[in-house]
Amino acid sequence: IKPKTKSSKSKLRPEKGAQIEYNGKSQNICAWARELGISPNTLYGRIYKMEWSIEKAFTTPSRGRNKK
C-alpha cells in the first residue's frame, strides 16, 4: 500500500484506486471486499482508520448487522 497523507499528524489516506497486495495478489479495496465477503467500508475502516495490519483486516470475520 502506498497511502497518501495530508500531514505527518493525519491518519493514512489511500490514493484513489490504491492497490493492496496480500498473498501475492494485488487488488483495490472494493475488489478485495467482494472476494472476502465484507463491506468495502468495513475493510477501509479497518485498514485506514483503525490502522489494522492487512492480514488482520482480511482474516477477521465481519460481525454483520443482520446476523442473529
PyMOL commands that set and color helices and strands:
alter all, ss='L'
color gray80, all
select helices_A, chain A and resi 29-36+40-49+54-59
alter helices_A, ss='H'
color red, helices_A
select strands_A, chain A and resi 20-22+25-27
alter strands_A, ss='S'
color yellow, strands_A
deselect
rebuild
show_as cartoon
